[in-house]
Amino acid sequence: MTNIGSLLGDAATLMITGMSVVFIFLTILVYLVRLMSKLVPEEVPEPIAASKTINKSQPTPSTVSPQVVAAISAAVHQYRASTAK
């Protein structure tokens, strides 16, 4: 039978080896990402031409006409009345 000291020594060696491999891999990965960010140009989206004129006839997304609200309310009321039976 092997003694506990030998097993702990093997465990410590394995742990240090594994942590070193992970540290080296992550260090290489960081430097490769930095290198790639310098080599590959950043994509700049084309600016969207904003319309200077605002059409007052069309409602803005935040406003809803009273007729639409009334139609939705009537539909919800009718649906609830038909499912309550």
Secondary structure, DSSP 8 states (H G I E B T S, - for coil): ---HHHHHHHHHHHHHHHHHHHHHHHHHHHHHHHHHHHHS-----------SS--TTS--TT---HHHHHHHHHHHHHHHHHH--
